[in-house]
């Protein structure tokens, strides 16, 4: 099958750059698949046994080799030495301390394996942008060693000629400072309900808390619960689950001076241990919430769950878990405004169909209606979305993805009713985009995929990942796209 032939491919290619590296804590033994017993004790003993001449020489060579690759190498060495300080039983020299930290440090190549799944929104700062142009933020998924994923960013600009250019990323990618955010009581109840644990014991804890509460307040309430094990059921289990849910709430903050291209959303909770994936950013209008939100997939190496990022400025991000049937699996994509007084999202809760989910608070998505099931050959294995809907006068434009024979991913499009988004009013008779011959090969072959597009001056700009080996974009005139739609009766 051929695509419909109205998407114009750009020659732009953002390719994986293996030189974009982070410094991370390295514990010998735990790098093995599944982990193993740490070899920290023996490692520390061997480092401490080195004489000062060897220490000074080795440390000097390390600093000469790696200082140009990292902004503050010795600070990281010192921090990682502190992480294993309990293994040190006698005073050591400053250089011995730094070498100890270096032994427990390694580089992680953010893009060592792949880049993919881009999302595009208007930049919050349009200062000094030429008339007719639009500054944009591109987010994308980077994949490194062990298939561990993070979220990265690029600045870009669309010009009057319908060309989108992206700035080269600056050196020294950096992760955010992580802190505990406030918790939401309704979200706790919803997540406990999903687990079948929202009973009397959990309620006894949550009812003693305000609608928004801190980790300290939660721990105090759990401490009271743990004194009641003789009068309440499942006290140890409920206490553990409450702490597990609390760990899914956090705030990630970057220094204001940190360029957007250096900012990395790195896994920060147990549910994200193996990666944060496929952020679908959208700018919300008139909802009284953050300017931008994004659902993303948290992956712990065995199972997936969905989280919500909220930000006004791409400097501070609040992350919190999502609940309800509509938030199961992957691929929630939130509408840019409320419909009928409620938040709305595209959902793939059954892993193969496009559905519409509703929420009163952006966090609990229990009201779900199926909208589209696989029917065409190119989507016969599964359907999903390629980002948040775009509001047009004619309806909600939804860019979709489908998976067909030979696990080939294609991109399609639907039009939903503006007032009743559960109603599909038109769709393309063939895919909007299929992998071309030179887009087949990569880390994951035969895939074109997007996590979010935008319309500017009558043109759809859709970034897309190519076989998980590069990112490009296509442009489509909205008028041409609307003309290609066929009504659904």
TORKOL-4160 file (C-alpha; in steps of 0.2 Angstrom, whole numbers, padded with zeros to 4 digits, m for minus):
489
<pt num="1" X="0000" Y="0000" Z="0000"/>
<pt num="2" X="0006" Y="0018" Z="m0004"/>
<pt num="3" X="0003" Y="0033" Z="0007"/>
<pt num="4" X="m0009" Y="0046" Z="0001"/>
<pt num="5" X="0005" Y="0057" Z="m0006"/>
<pt num="6" X="0001" Y="0074" Z="0001"/>
<pt num="7" X="0015" Y="0075" Z="0015"/>
<pt num="8" X="0031" Y="0084" Z="0010"/>
<pt num="9" X="0046" Y="0077" Z="0018"/>
<pt num="10" X="0060" Y="0088" Z="0024"/>
<pt num="11" X="0078" Y="0084" Z="0022"/>
<pt num="12" X="0082" Y="0088" Z="0040"/>
<pt num="13" X="0089" Y="0074" Z="0050"/>
<pt num="14" X="0092" Y="0074" Z="0069"/>
<pt num="15" X="0103" Y="0059" Z="0072"/>
<pt num="16" X="0108" Y="0050" Z="0087"/>
<pt num="17" X="0124" Y="0058" Z="0095"/>
<pt num="18" X="0133" Y="0046" Z="0105"/>
<pt num="19" X="0144" Y="0060" Z="0112"/>
<pt num="20" X="0130" Y="0067" Z="0123"/>
<pt num="21" X="0135" Y="0059" Z="0139"/>
<pt num="22" X="0129" Y="0060" Z="0157"/>
<pt num="23" X="0140" Y="0055" Z="0172"/>
<pt num="24" X="0130" Y="0042" Z="0183"/>
<pt num="25" X="0134" Y="0032" Z="0198"/>
<pt num="26" X="0141" Y="0015" Z="0194"/>
<pt num="27" X="0141" Y="0001" Z="0207"/>
<pt num="28" X="0151" Y="m0014" Z="0201"/>
<pt num="29" X="0140" Y="m0030" Z="0199"/>
<pt num="30" X="0124" Y="m0021" Z="0197"/>
<pt num="31" X="0127" Y="m0017" Z="0179"/>
<pt num="32" X="0122" Y="m0035" Z="0175"/>
<pt num="33" X="0105" Y="m0039" Z="0168"/>
<pt num="34" X="0094" Y="m0042" Z="0183"/>
<pt num="35" X="0107" Y="m0035" Z="0195"/>
<pt num="36" X="0119" Y="m0045" Z="0206"/>
<pt num="37" X="0128" Y="m0044" Z="0223"/>
<pt num="38" X="0137" Y="m0027" Z="0223"/>
<pt num="39" X="0156" Y="m0028" Z="0223"/>
<pt num="40" X="0158" Y="m0011" Z="0231"/>
<pt num="41" X="0168" Y="m0018" Z="0247"/>
<pt num="42" X="0181" Y="m0026" Z="0236"/>
<pt num="43" X="0182" Y="m0011" Z="0225"/>
<pt num="44" X="0184" Y="0002" Z="0239"/>
<pt num="45" X="0198" Y="m0009" Z="0247"/>
<pt num="46" X="0208" Y="m0010" Z="0231"/>
<pt num="47" X="0206" Y="0009" Z="0228"/>
<pt num="48" X="0212" Y="0013" Z="0246"/>
<pt num="49" X="0227" Y="0001" Z="0244"/>
<pt num="50" X="0234" Y="0011" Z="0230"/>
<pt num="51" X="0249" Y="0022" Z="0235"/>
<pt num="52" X="0248" Y="0041" Z="0233"/>
<pt num="53" X="0259" Y="0042" Z="0218"/>
<pt num="54" X="0248" Y="0030" Z="0208"/>
<pt num="55" X="0233" Y="0039" Z="0214"/>
<pt num="56" X="0240" Y="0056" Z="0209"/>
<pt num="57" X="0245" Y="0050" Z="0192"/>
<pt num="58" X="0229" Y="0040" Z="0188"/>
<pt num="59" X="0218" Y="0055" Z="0194"/>
<pt num="60" X="0228" Y="0067" Z="0183"/>
<pt num="61" X="0225" Y="0056" Z="0168"/>
<pt num="62" X="0207" Y="0055" Z="0171"/>
<pt num="63" X="0205" Y="0074" Z="0173"/>
<pt num="64" X="0214" Y="0077" Z="0157"/>
<pt num="65" X="0204" Y="0064" Z="0147"/>
<pt num="66" X="0187" Y="0068" Z="0154"/>
<pt num="67" X="0186" Y="0086" Z="0159"/>
<pt num="68" X="0182" Y="0093" Z="0142"/>
<pt num="69" X="0167" Y="0081" Z="0141"/>
<pt num="70" X="0159" Y="0086" Z="0158"/>
<pt num="71" X="0155" Y="0103" Z="0166"/>
<pt num="72" X="0161" Y="0099" Z="0184"/>
<pt num="73" X="0170" Y="0082" Z="0184"/>
<pt num="74" X="0178" Y="0083" Z="0201"/>
<pt num="75" X="0161" Y="0088" Z="0209"/>
<pt num="76" X="0153" Y="0072" Z="0203"/>
<pt num="77" X="0168" Y="0062" Z="0208"/>
<pt num="78" X="0166" Y="0069" Z="0226"/>
<pt num="79" X="0148" Y="0066" Z="0226"/>
<pt num="80" X="0149" Y="0048" Z="0221"/>
<pt num="81" X="0163" Y="0045" Z="0234"/>
<pt num="82" X="0151" Y="0051" Z="0247"/>
<pt num="83" X="0139" Y="0038" Z="0241"/>
<pt num="84" X="0151" Y="0024" Z="0246"/>
<pt num="85" X="0159" Y="0033" Z="0261"/>
<pt num="86" X="0152" Y="0020" Z="0273"/>
<pt num="87" X="0164" Y="0008" Z="0266"/>
<pt num="88" X="0179" Y="0019" Z="0271"/>
<pt num="89" X="0185" Y="0016" Z="0289"/>
<pt num="90" X="0200" Y="0028" Z="0290"/>
<pt num="91" X="0205" Y="0046" Z="0284"/>
<pt num="92" X="0211" Y="0047" Z="0266"/>
<pt num="93" X="0219" Y="0061" Z="0256"/>
<pt num="94" X="0208" Y="0073" Z="0244"/>
<pt num="95" X="0215" Y="0065" Z="0228"/>
<pt num="96" X="0212" Y="0047" Z="0235"/>
<pt num="97" X="0194" Y="0053" Z="0239"/>
<pt num="98" X="0192" Y="0059" Z="0221"/>
<pt num="99" X="0199" Y="0043" Z="0213"/>
<pt num="100" X="0187" Y="0033" Z="0224"/>
<pt num="101" X="0173" Y="0043" Z="0217"/>
<pt num="102" X="0179" Y="0040" Z="0199"/>
<pt num="103" X="0179" Y="0021" Z="0202"/>
<pt num="104" X="0161" Y="0023" Z="0206"/>
<pt num="105" X="0157" Y="0034" Z="0191"/>
<pt num="106" X="0153" Y="0030" Z="0172"/>
<pt num="107" X="0147" Y="0039" Z="0157"/>
<pt num="108" X="0130" Y="0035" Z="0150"/>
<pt num="109" X="0127" Y="0040" Z="0132"/>
<pt num="110" X="0110" Y="0047" Z="0131"/>
<pt num="111" X="0108" Y="0043" Z="0112"/>
<pt num="112" X="0120" Y="0029" Z="0111"/>
<pt num="113" X="0106" Y="0017" Z="0104"/>
<pt num="114" X="0092" Y="0028" Z="0097"/>
<pt num="115" X="0082" Y="0044" Z="0095"/>
<pt num="116" X="0064" Y="0043" Z="0092"/>
<pt num="117" X="0046" Y="0049" Z="0095"/>
<pt num="118" X="0046" Y="0068" Z="0094"/>
<pt num="119" X="0033" Y="0080" Z="0100"/>
<pt num="120" X="0031" Y="0098" Z="0095"/>
<pt num="121" X="0023" Y="0113" Z="0104"/>
<pt num="122" X="0025" Y="0132" Z="0102"/>
<pt num="123" X="0039" Y="0139" Z="0113"/>
<pt num="124" X="0033" Y="0148" Z="0129"/>
<pt num="125" X="0044" Y="0163" Z="0124"/>
<pt num="126" X="0041" Y="0171" Z="0107"/>
<pt num="127" X="0051" Y="0187" Z="0111"/>
<pt num="128" X="0060" Y="0194" Z="0095"/>
<pt num="129" X="0052" Y="0181" Z="0084"/>
<pt num="130" X="0050" Y="0188" Z="0066"/>
<pt num="131" X="0031" Y="0191" Z="0060"/>
<pt num="132" X="0025" Y="0175" Z="0053"/>
<pt num="133" X="0038" Y="0164" Z="0062"/>
<pt num="134" X="0035" Y="0153" Z="0077"/>
<pt num="135" X="0048" Y="0147" Z="0090"/>
<pt num="136" X="0045" Y="0129" Z="0095"/>
<pt num="137" X="0050" Y="0116" Z="0107"/>
<pt num="138" X="0054" Y="0099" Z="0101"/>
<pt num="139" X="0055" Y="0085" Z="0114"/>
<pt num="140" X="0060" Y="0067" Z="0110"/>
<pt num="141" X="0065" Y="0051" Z="0117"/>
<pt num="142" X="0083" Y="0046" Z="0118"/>
<pt num="143" X="0088" Y="0028" Z="0121"/>
<pt num="144" X="0105" Y="0023" Z="0128"/>
<pt num="145" X="0114" Y="0008" Z="0135"/>
<pt num="146" X="0102" Y="m0006" Z="0141"/>
<pt num="147" X="0088" Y="0002" Z="0132"/>
<pt num="148" X="0086" Y="0015" Z="0146"/>
<pt num="149" X="0076" Y="0030" Z="0140"/>
<pt num="150" X="0076" Y="0049" Z="0144"/>
<pt num="151" X="0067" Y="0064" Z="0137"/>
<pt num="152" X="0077" Y="0078" Z="0128"/>
<pt num="153" X="0074" Y="0094" Z="0120"/>
<pt num="154" X="0078" Y="0106" Z="0106"/>
<pt num="155" X="0074" Y="0124" Z="0101"/>
<pt num="156" X="0068" Y="0127" Z="0084"/>
<pt num="157" X="0059" Y="0140" Z="0073"/>
<pt num="158" X="0047" Y="0139" Z="0059"/>
<pt num="159" X="0049" Y="0152" Z="0046"/>
<pt num="160" X="0037" Y="0160" Z="0033"/>
<pt num="161" X="0043" Y="0148" Z="0020"/>
<pt num="162" X="0036" Y="0133" Z="0030"/>
<pt num="163" X="0054" Y="0128" Z="0034"/>
<pt num="164" X="0058" Y="0122" Z="0052"/>
<pt num="165" X="0076" Y="0123" Z="0058"/>
<pt num="166" X="0082" Y="0116" Z="0075"/>
<pt num="167" X="0097" Y="0123" Z="0084"/>
<pt num="168" X="0112" Y="0112" Z="0088"/>
<pt num="169" X="0112" Y="0106" Z="0106"/>
<pt num="170" X="0125" Y="0113" Z="0118"/>
<pt num="171" X="0138" Y="0103" Z="0127"/>
<pt num="172" X="0135" Y="0096" Z="0144"/>
<pt num="173" X="0118" Y="0088" Z="0145"/>
<pt num="174" X="0111" Y="0089" Z="0163"/>
<pt num="175" X="0098" Y="0081" Z="0173"/>
<pt num="176" X="0086" Y="0091" Z="0185"/>
<pt num="177" X="0086" Y="0093" Z="0204"/>
<pt num="178" X="0073" Y="0081" Z="0210"/>
<pt num="179" X="0062" Y="0086" Z="0225"/>
<pt num="180" X="0046" Y="0079" Z="0233"/>
<pt num="181" X="0030" Y="0088" Z="0227"/>
<pt num="182" X="0013" Y="0089" Z="0235"/>
<pt num="183" X="0002" Y="0074" Z="0234"/>
<pt num="184" X="m0016" Y="0074" Z="0229"/>
<pt num="185" X="m0028" Y="0064" Z="0239"/>
<pt num="186" X="m0040" Y="0060" Z="0225"/>
<pt num="187" X="m0026" Y="0053" Z="0215"/>
<pt num="188" X="m0021" Y="0042" Z="0229"/>
<pt num="189" X="m0039" Y="0035" Z="0231"/>
<pt num="190" X="m0040" Y="0032" Z="0212"/>
<pt num="191" X="m0024" Y="0023" Z="0211"/>
<pt num="192" X="m0028" Y="0012" Z="0226"/>
<pt num="193" X="m0045" Y="0009" Z="0218"/>
<pt num="194" X="m0036" Y="0003" Z="0202"/>
<pt num="195" X="m0026" Y="m0009" Z="0213"/>
<pt num="196" X="m0041" Y="m0015" Z="0223"/>
<pt num="197" X="m0035" Y="m0008" Z="0239"/>
<pt num="198" X="m0045" Y="0007" Z="0242"/>
<pt num="199" X="m0053" Y="0000" Z="0257"/>
<pt num="200" X="m0055" Y="0005" Z="0276"/>
<pt num="201" X="m0037" Y="0004" Z="0280"/>
<pt num="202" X="m0031" Y="0015" Z="0267"/>
<pt num="203" X="m0045" Y="0027" Z="0269"/>
<pt num="204" X="m0041" Y="0029" Z="0288"/>
<pt num="205" X="m0024" Y="0036" Z="0282"/>
<pt num="206" X="m0030" Y="0047" Z="0268"/>
<pt num="207" X="m0045" Y="0054" Z="0278"/>
<pt num="208" X="m0033" Y="0062" Z="0291"/>
<pt num="209" X="m0025" Y="0072" Z="0277"/>
<pt num="210" X="m0029" Y="0087" Z="0268"/>
<pt num="211" X="m0034" Y="0087" Z="0249"/>
<pt num="212" X="m0015" Y="0092" Z="0246"/>
<pt num="213" X="m0002" Y="0085" Z="0258"/>
<pt num="214" X="0016" Y="0083" Z="0259"/>
<pt num="215" X="0027" Y="0068" Z="0261"/>
<pt num="216" X="0030" Y="0072" Z="0279"/>
<pt num="217" X="0012" Y="0073" Z="0283"/>
<pt num="218" X="0009" Y="0056" Z="0274"/>
<pt num="219" X="0023" Y="0048" Z="0284"/>
<pt num="220" X="0016" Y="0054" Z="0300"/>
<pt num="221" X="m0001" Y="0047" Z="0295"/>
<pt num="222" X="0007" Y="0030" Z="0290"/>
<pt num="223" X="0016" Y="0030" Z="0307"/>
<pt num="224" X="m0001" Y="0031" Z="0316"/>
<pt num="225" X="m0007" Y="0017" Z="0305"/>
<pt num="226" X="0007" Y="0005" Z="0309"/>
<pt num="227" X="0002" Y="0006" Z="0327"/>
<pt num="228" X="m0015" Y="m0001" Z="0323"/>
<pt num="229" X="m0010" Y="m0018" Z="0315"/>
<pt num="230" X="m0020" Y="m0027" Z="0328"/>
<pt num="231" X="m0036" Y="m0018" Z="0324"/>
<pt num="232" X="m0035" Y="m0015" Z="0305"/>
<pt num="233" X="m0031" Y="m0027" Z="0290"/>
<pt num="234" X="m0017" Y="m0027" Z="0278"/>
<pt num="235" X="m0007" Y="m0013" Z="0288"/>
<pt num="236" X="0010" Y="m0018" Z="0281"/>
<pt num="237" X="0004" Y="m0020" Z="0263"/>
<pt num="238" X="m0006" Y="m0003" Z="0263"/>
<pt num="239" X="0009" Y="0006" Z="0271"/>
<pt num="240" X="0020" Y="0000" Z="0257"/>
<pt num="241" X="0008" Y="0004" Z="0243"/>
<pt num="242" X="0005" Y="0021" Z="0250"/>
<pt num="243" X="0024" Y="0024" Z="0250"/>
<pt num="244" X="0025" Y="0017" Z="0232"/>
<pt num="245" X="0012" Y="0029" Z="0226"/>
<pt num="246" X="0020" Y="0044" Z="0235"/>
<pt num="247" X="0037" Y="0040" Z="0226"/>
<pt num="248" X="0028" Y="0043" Z="0209"/>
<pt num="249" X="0026" Y="0061" Z="0213"/>
<pt num="250" X="0041" Y="0073" Z="0211"/>
<pt num="251" X="0046" Y="0090" Z="0205"/>
<pt num="252" X="0061" Y="0091" Z="0192"/>
<pt num="253" X="0069" Y="0108" Z="0192"/>
<pt num="254" X="0083" Y="0115" Z="0181"/>
<pt num="255" X="0094" Y="0131" Z="0184"/>
<pt num="256" X="0087" Y="0145" Z="0173"/>
<pt num="257" X="0104" Y="0147" Z="0165"/>
<pt num="258" X="0103" Y="0129" Z="0158"/>
<pt num="259" X="0100" Y="0130" Z="0140"/>
<pt num="260" X="0084" Y="0120" Z="0134"/>
<pt num="261" X="0095" Y="0108" Z="0124"/>
<pt num="262" X="0105" Y="0103" Z="0139"/>
<pt num="263" X="0089" Y="0098" Z="0150"/>
<pt num="264" X="0086" Y="0080" Z="0152"/>
<pt num="265" X="0071" Y="0072" Z="0160"/>
<pt num="266" X="0079" Y="0057" Z="0168"/>
<pt num="267" X="0071" Y="0042" Z="0177"/>
<pt num="268" X="0068" Y="0047" Z="0195"/>
<pt num="269" X="0056" Y="0034" Z="0203"/>
<pt num="270" X="0056" Y="0015" Z="0205"/>
<pt num="271" X="0042" Y="0014" Z="0192"/>
<pt num="272" X="0053" Y="0024" Z="0179"/>
<pt num="273" X="0069" Y="0014" Z="0183"/>
<pt num="274" X="0071" Y="0008" Z="0165"/>
<pt num="275" X="0065" Y="0024" Z="0157"/>
<pt num="276" X="0054" Y="0038" Z="0153"/>
<pt num="277" X="0046" Y="0036" Z="0136"/>
<pt num="278" X="0036" Y="0045" Z="0123"/>
<pt num="279" X="0031" Y="0062" Z="0131"/>
<pt num="280" X="0016" Y="0069" Z="0121"/>
<pt num="281" X="0017" Y="0088" Z="0125"/>
<pt num="282" X="0002" Y="0099" Z="0122"/>
<pt num="283" X="m0002" Y="0117" Z="0127"/>
<pt num="284" X="m0018" Y="0119" Z="0137"/>
<pt num="285" X="m0029" Y="0133" Z="0135"/>
<pt num="286" X="m0040" Y="0141" Z="0148"/>
<pt num="287" X="m0040" Y="0127" Z="0160"/>
<pt num="288" X="m0032" Y="0136" Z="0175"/>
<pt num="289" X="m0018" Y="0122" Z="0175"/>
<pt num="290" X="0000" Y="0123" Z="0169"/>
<pt num="291" X="0002" Y="0130" Z="0152"/>
<pt num="292" X="0009" Y="0113" Z="0145"/>
<pt num="293" X="0006" Y="0095" Z="0150"/>
<pt num="294" X="0013" Y="0079" Z="0144"/>
<pt num="295" X="0008" Y="0061" Z="0147"/>
<pt num="296" X="0022" Y="0049" Z="0146"/>
<pt num="297" X="0026" Y="0031" Z="0149"/>
<pt num="298" X="0035" Y="0026" Z="0165"/>
<pt num="299" X="0044" Y="0009" Z="0163"/>
<pt num="300" X="0052" Y="m0001" Z="0177"/>
<pt num="301" X="0059" Y="m0015" Z="0166"/>
<pt num="302" X="0044" Y="m0026" Z="0167"/>
<pt num="303" X="0028" Y="m0016" Z="0167"/>
<pt num="304" X="0022" Y="0001" Z="0161"/>
<pt num="305" X="0012" Y="0015" Z="0169"/>
<pt num="306" X="0008" Y="0033" Z="0164"/>
<pt num="307" X="0013" Y="0049" Z="0172"/>
<pt num="308" X="0008" Y="0067" Z="0169"/>
<pt num="309" X="0021" Y="0081" Z="0167"/>
<pt num="310" X="0016" Y="0099" Z="0170"/>
<pt num="311" X="0026" Y="0114" Z="0166"/>
<pt num="312" X="0024" Y="0133" Z="0163"/>
<pt num="313" X="0042" Y="0136" Z="0157"/>
<pt num="314" X="0051" Y="0120" Z="0153"/>
<pt num="315" X="0062" Y="0123" Z="0168"/>
<pt num="316" X="0051" Y="0116" Z="0182"/>
<pt num="317" X="0041" Y="0100" Z="0179"/>
<pt num="318" X="0029" Y="0092" Z="0191"/>
<pt num="319" X="0027" Y="0073" Z="0188"/>
<pt num="320" X="0012" Y="0063" Z="0195"/>
<pt num="321" X="0004" Y="0046" Z="0191"/>
<pt num="322" X="m0012" Y="0044" Z="0181"/>
<pt num="323" X="m0026" Y="0033" Z="0186"/>
<pt num="324" X="m0041" Y="0025" Z="0179"/>
<pt num="325" X="m0045" Y="0013" Z="0164"/>
<pt num="326" X="m0041" Y="0026" Z="0151"/>
<pt num="327" X="m0024" Y="0028" Z="0158"/>
<pt num="328" X="m0019" Y="0009" Z="0156"/>
<pt num="329" X="m0005" Y="0004" Z="0145"/>
<pt num="330" X="0003" Y="0018" Z="0134"/>
<pt num="331" X="m0001" Y="0033" Z="0123"/>
<pt num="332" X="m0013" Y="0044" Z="0132"/>
<pt num="333" X="m0014" Y="0061" Z="0123"/>
<pt num="334" X="m0023" Y="0076" Z="0131"/>
<pt num="335" X="m0034" Y="0088" Z="0121"/>
<pt num="336" X="m0028" Y="0106" Z="0121"/>
<pt num="337" X="m0044" Y="0112" Z="0130"/>
<pt num="338" X="m0059" Y="0105" Z="0140"/>
<pt num="339" X="m0074" Y="0099" Z="0130"/>
<pt num="340" X="m0091" Y="0100" Z="0139"/>
<pt num="341" X="m0083" Y="0105" Z="0155"/>
<pt num="342" X="m0071" Y="0090" Z="0156"/>
<pt num="343" X="m0053" Y="0086" Z="0151"/>
<pt num="344" X="m0052" Y="0074" Z="0137"/>
<pt num="345" X="m0039" Y="0063" Z="0130"/>
<pt num="346" X="m0035" Y="0050" Z="0117"/>
<pt num="347" X="m0032" Y="0033" Z="0125"/>
<pt num="348" X="m0026" Y="0016" Z="0119"/>
<pt num="349" X="m0031" Y="0007" Z="0135"/>
<pt num="350" X="m0034" Y="m0010" Z="0126"/>
<pt num="351" X="m0018" Y="m0008" Z="0117"/>
<pt num="352" X="m0026" Y="m0009" Z="0100"/>
<pt num="353" X="m0039" Y="0003" Z="0097"/>
<pt num="354" X="m0042" Y="0022" Z="0098"/>
<pt num="355" X="m0053" Y="0028" Z="0112"/>
<pt num="356" X="m0059" Y="0044" Z="0120"/>
<pt num="357" X="m0056" Y="0046" Z="0139"/>
<pt num="358" X="m0064" Y="0060" Z="0151"/>
<pt num="359" X="m0057" Y="0067" Z="0167"/>
<pt num="360" X="m0062" Y="0080" Z="0179"/>
<pt num="361" X="m0045" Y="0083" Z="0186"/>
<pt num="362" X="m0032" Y="0077" Z="0173"/>
<pt num="363" X="m0027" Y="0063" Z="0184"/>
<pt num="364" X="m0041" Y="0050" Z="0184"/>
<pt num="365" X="m0047" Y="0044" Z="0167"/>
<pt num="366" X="m0061" Y="0031" Z="0171"/>
<pt num="367" X="m0074" Y="0036" Z="0158"/>
<pt num="368" X="m0069" Y="0028" Z="0142"/>
<pt num="369" X="m0077" Y="0026" Z="0125"/>
<pt num="370" X="m0070" Y="0017" Z="0110"/>
<pt num="371" X="m0069" Y="0028" Z="0094"/>
<pt num="372" X="m0060" Y="0018" Z="0081"/>
<pt num="373" X="m0055" Y="0000" Z="0079"/>
<pt num="374" X="m0042" Y="m0008" Z="0067"/>
<pt num="375" X="m0050" Y="m0011" Z="0050"/>
<pt num="376" X="m0038" Y="m0007" Z="0036"/>
<pt num="377" X="m0023" Y="m0018" Z="0031"/>
<pt num="378" X="m0010" Y="m0005" Z="0036"/>
<pt num="379" X="m0017" Y="m0004" Z="0054"/>
<pt num="380" X="m0023" Y="m0022" Z="0056"/>
<pt num="381" X="m0012" Y="m0026" Z="0071"/>
<pt num="382" X="m0016" Y="m0011" Z="0082"/>
<pt num="383" X="m0021" Y="0008" Z="0082"/>
<pt num="384" X="m0015" Y="0022" Z="0092"/>
<pt num="385" X="m0012" Y="0041" Z="0092"/>
<pt num="386" X="0003" Y="0051" Z="0087"/>
<pt num="387" X="0000" Y="0065" Z="0099"/>
<pt num="388" X="m0014" Y="0077" Z="0105"/>
<pt num="389" X="m0028" Y="0082" Z="0094"/>
<pt num="390" X="m0027" Y="0099" Z="0085"/>
<pt num="391" X="m0042" Y="0110" Z="0085"/>
<pt num="392" X="m0048" Y="0115" Z="0067"/>
<pt num="393" X="m0065" Y="0124" Z="0063"/>
<pt num="394" X="m0070" Y="0107" Z="0054"/>
<pt num="395" X="m0066" Y="0096" Z="0069"/>
<pt num="396" X="m0053" Y="0089" Z="0080"/>
<pt num="397" X="m0038" Y="0083" Z="0069"/>
<pt num="398" X="m0031" Y="0067" Z="0076"/>
<pt num="399" X="m0014" Y="0060" Z="0069"/>
<pt num="400" X="m0015" Y="0042" Z="0072"/>
<pt num="401" X="m0003" Y="0027" Z="0070"/>
<pt num="402" X="m0006" Y="0010" Z="0064"/>
<pt num="403" X="0004" Y="m0006" Z="0064"/>
<pt num="404" X="0002" Y="m0018" Z="0049"/>
<pt num="405" X="0010" Y="m0034" Z="0042"/>
<pt num="406" X="0029" Y="m0035" Z="0045"/>
<pt num="407" X="0026" Y="m0024" Z="0060"/>
<pt num="408" X="0027" Y="m0009" Z="0049"/>
<pt num="409" X="0021" Y="0007" Z="0057"/>
<pt num="410" X="0012" Y="0020" Z="0047"/>
<pt num="411" X="0004" Y="0037" Z="0051"/>
<pt num="412" X="m0015" Y="0041" Z="0047"/>
<pt num="413" X="m0027" Y="0054" Z="0052"/>
<pt num="414" X="m0045" Y="0056" Z="0059"/>
<pt num="415" X="m0057" Y="0070" Z="0061"/>
<pt num="416" X="m0068" Y="0070" Z="0077"/>
<pt num="417" X="m0083" Y="0080" Z="0081"/>
<pt num="418" X="m0079" Y="0096" Z="0090"/>
<pt num="419" X="m0093" Y="0095" Z="0103"/>
<pt num="420" X="m0093" Y="0075" Z="0104"/>
<pt num="421" X="m0075" Y="0069" Z="0102"/>
<pt num="422" X="m0081" Y="0051" Z="0103"/>
<pt num="423" X="m0089" Y="0053" Z="0086"/>
<pt num="424" X="m0077" Y="0050" Z="0071"/>
<pt num="425" X="m0084" Y="0061" Z="0056"/>
<pt num="426" X="m0070" Y="0058" Z="0043"/>
<pt num="427" X="m0054" Y="0049" Z="0040"/>
<pt num="428" X="m0041" Y="0046" Z="0027"/>
<pt num="429" X="m0044" Y="0032" Z="0015"/>
<pt num="430" X="m0025" Y="0028" Z="0015"/>
<pt num="431" X="m0010" Y="0032" Z="0027"/>
<pt num="432" X="m0004" Y="0049" Z="0027"/>
<pt num="433" X="0014" Y="0043" Z="0029"/>
<pt num="434" X="0022" Y="0026" Z="0027"/>
<pt num="435" X="0041" Y="0022" Z="0028"/>
<pt num="436" X="0050" Y="0026" Z="0012"/>
<pt num="437" X="0064" Y="0014" Z="0005"/>
<pt num="438" X="0077" Y="0025" Z="0014"/>
<pt num="439" X="0067" Y="0025" Z="0030"/>
<pt num="440" X="0066" Y="0006" Z="0033"/>
<pt num="441" X="0083" Y="0003" Z="0042"/>
<pt num="442" X="0087" Y="0007" Z="0060"/>
<pt num="443" X="0087" Y="0002" Z="0078"/>
<pt num="444" X="0068" Y="m0003" Z="0075"/>
<pt num="445" X="0065" Y="m0005" Z="0056"/>
<pt num="446" X="0050" Y="0000" Z="0047"/>
<pt num="447" X="0044" Y="0013" Z="0059"/>
<pt num="448" X="0038" Y="0031" Z="0056"/>
<pt num="449" X="0030" Y="0038" Z="0072"/>
<pt num="450" X="0026" Y="0055" Z="0080"/>
<pt num="451" X="0021" Y="0060" Z="0098"/>
<pt num="452" X="0014" Y="0077" Z="0093"/>
<pt num="453" X="0012" Y="0090" Z="0079"/>
<pt num="454" X="0006" Y="0108" Z="0077"/>
<pt num="455" X="m0003" Y="0119" Z="0064"/>
<pt num="456" X="0005" Y="0136" Z="0059"/>
<pt num="457" X="m0002" Y="0147" Z="0046"/>
<pt num="458" X="m0012" Y="0134" Z="0038"/>
<pt num="459" X="0001" Y="0120" Z="0038"/>
<pt num="460" X="0003" Y="0105" Z="0048"/>
<pt num="461" X="0021" Y="0102" Z="0055"/>
<pt num="462" X="0023" Y="0084" Z="0060"/>
<pt num="463" X="0040" Y="0079" Z="0067"/>
<pt num="464" X="0042" Y="0060" Z="0066"/>
<pt num="465" X="0055" Y="0047" Z="0071"/>
<pt num="466" X="0062" Y="0036" Z="0057"/>
<pt num="467" X="0066" Y="0018" Z="0062"/>
<pt num="468" X="0072" Y="0025" Z="0079"/>
<pt num="469" X="0088" Y="0031" Z="0070"/>
<pt num="470" X="0084" Y="0049" Z="0066"/>
<pt num="471" X="0070" Y="0062" Z="0067"/>
<pt num="472" X="0064" Y="0073" Z="0053"/>
<pt num="473" X="0047" Y="0081" Z="0049"/>
<pt num="474" X="0034" Y="0083" Z="0036"/>
<pt num="475" X="0023" Y="0097" Z="0031"/>
<pt num="476" X="0005" Y="0095" Z="0025"/>
<pt num="477" X="m0006" Y="0110" Z="0019"/>
<pt num="478" X="m0022" Y="0108" Z="0030"/>
<pt num="479" X="m0033" Y="0112" Z="0016"/>
<pt num="480" X="m0026" Y="0097" Z="0006"/>
<pt num="481" X="m0028" Y="0086" Z="0021"/>
<pt num="482" X="m0046" Y="0091" Z="0024"/>
<pt num="483" X="m0049" Y="0088" Z="0005"/>
<pt num="484" X="m0042" Y="0070" Z="0007"/>
<pt num="485" X="m0053" Y="0065" Z="0021"/>
<pt num="486" X="m0068" Y="0054" Z="0017"/>
<pt num="487" X="m0084" Y="0055" Z="0028"/>
<pt num="488" X="m0088" Y="0042" Z="0040"/>
<pt num="489" X="m0106" Y="0037" Z="0041"/>
